[in-house]
Amino acid sequence: MKEYKVKIPFTGDIFVDVKAENKEDAVKLALKEASLECAGEWFTDDENIQVEEIKYKF
């Protein structure tokens, strides 16, 4: 699994860190974790949700 930082534009920006198999799953999980499932359906636009893979350097 990869780690992603998901930026959700909802009355300001909400950042959620999640672990998921891909970016699409990361968006779904982030909306669920942020308790914005209903709002995500009518307020957020997929084009405005930004997903960035978190990469660690050792």
Summary of the structure (lengths in Angstrom):
residues: 58
radius of gyration: 11.1
end to end distance: 17.9
largest distance: 40.7
contacts: 137
relative contact order: 0.31
helix: 34%
strand: 36%
